C-alpha cells in the first residue's frame, strides 16, 4: 500500500478540496466554495482549508458518524437510544476529549452516571454478552480478531492463543445486562466473582486450564472472593495503557482517512501480517501517545501529510452519500432537521408498501444507510458496489424529486444560466471540478435538443455516476 501511494499522482486542488471536505465534514463543497478555493493563489490554502474544516461543527459530526459505523457496525436500537450515543460521541470529538478517556468510558460504563450513553458499545453493540464483548474489545481496541481462539489456539494465526482470549474473557465474564429495580433502566452490572476462569481446548477437553483477568503480555489479576470486584473498570485502565491500544487506534484513524489501514485487515495485527510502513506506524503511534491521545493532532497529522495528498479512490460511506447528494442537488437547506412524530419506515418505503418519501434529515440518513450501508454486524472496510446502489440513484422517488426545480436548488440555479456557465455550475456543484471542453460541448448539445427540461437529466446523470460515488 505504501509503495502504491508513492506511485500515485498528487491530488489536484479540486481533488484535494473534495477529498478533505468529505473526510473532515462528511459532505462535498458547494459550487461557491469550490470556485473560491480553486481561484485562491495562496500556497498555504490546503493547510488553511484543513484548519477551517476541523474548526467547523461538521468535523465532530463526521467523526461521530464514522466511529459509530466502525464500532457499532450499523447495529441500531437497544438499551441506549441512538441519539444519546451520537450526542455523547459528537460532544467528545467537539471538545477533543482524549481518545483513551473516551474508550475507557465505553468499556467501564455501567449506566449509572453521565457516561451512560457510552455503555451502548458493550450493552447494544455486543448485546451485553461476555463472549461477544470479548471479541469486540479485542478487535476494536487491540486489533486482534480472537474469535477463532475462543475454543482453541487460532488455526492459522500463531500469535492468537486461547489463553489470550480467555484472559480477556475473564475481565468480562461477570458482566451482564440487568434492569435497575428503581429506575427500570438497563444497567451493565457485574456479578460476584467465582474464582479463576476455567477452560480447555476442544482438541484436549480433558486438559483443564485456569486464568484470571489478563491482557496479552500483562500480569494476571488476582480474583478476590469478596463482592465489589469490578474487573471491567480494571480492564478499561489496563486496555488504554496496552501498547496494542495506541497502535490499533492510529491504524483505525489512518483507515478512516486513507481508505486502508497501515495494517490491513484492521483486526489482524500479527507477525505474519506486518504494517505496510512499519516506521510510519511506529512514529504516528509514539506521537499519539506523547500528545495525550489527542485525536485532533492525529487527524491533522494524517490529512496534512504527503500520503493523504496521494490517496487512491475510496467509496463514500452511506452518510457521506446522503449529505453529498443533498448538497450537490442544492436541497440541504430545504430539509427539516428534526423528526418529531415521524413514522417513516425504510422497509416499507423501499418495498413500495408506503411510497411517501422521507422528509426529515434523520429519516433521510436512515434511508441512505439502509441502501448504501453494510448489513448489520458487518464491518465496512471496502467498496462493495451493487445493483441496488445504482438503481436507487437512478430511480428513487426522493432523489428524482431533488432533481426537480425548486427555490434555490441546483436545477433552479441552472435554469437561470446560459452558455458554458451551465456546465461549469453543474460540474462544480456535483463533482467539485470544472468540466472539460468535451463535457461542455456535450452539455450544450443536449440542452439544444432537450431544452430546459434537460437540466434535471444532466444533473441526474452526474449524481448517478461512479465519479460522484467515489472520494478521489
Buried (B, 14 or more C-beta within 10 A) or exposed (E): BEEEBEEEEEBEBBBBBBBBBBBBBBBBBBBEBBBEBBEBEEEEBBEEBBEBBBEEEBBBBBBBBBBBBBBBBBBEEBBBBBEBBBEBBBEBBBEBBBBBBBBBBBBBBBBBEEBBBBBBBBBBBBEBBBBBBBBBBBBBBBBBBBBBBBEBBBEEBEBBBBBBBBBBBBBBBBBBBBEEEEEEEBBBBBEEBEEBBEBBBEEEEEEEBEBBBBBBEEEBBEBEEEEEBEBBBBBBEBBBEBEBBBBBBBBBBBBBBBBBBBBBBBBBBBEEEEBBBEEBBBEBBEBBBEBEBBBBBBBBBBBBBEBBBBBBBBBBBBBBBBBBBBBBBBBBEEBEEEBEEBEBBBEEBBEEEBEEBBEBBBBBBBBBBBBBBBEEEEBBBEEEEEEEBEEBBEEBEBBBEBBBBBEEBBBBBBEEBEEBEBBBBBBBBBBBBBBEEEBBEBBEEBBEEEEEEBBBEBBBBBBBEEEBBBBB
